[in-house]
Amino acid sequence: MSDRVEDRDNPEWTEEMFRRAKPAREMFPGVDFPRPKRGPQKAPTKVQTTIRLDPSVIAHFREGGPGWQSRLNDELLKVVAKARRKAG
């Protein structure tokens, strides 16, 4: 017995339907479909770089879930601030 329920108003697509499908831009030529863009950064711009870290460091921050890179950055900022206070 299958858990699938047939919906006659919205049937599952067949290979033929996929072959005949056209992009929305072709089907609706008068409609301006905006392309998704990344908006301006809310925080100061960061620099993309590559860094090698011990696996245990990465594992520790990833355990906290999404946003681990930002948390790692925040911890590094604390280290920099402490070093500057000590030096100045």
Beta strands, then each sheet from edge to edge (+ up, - down):
end
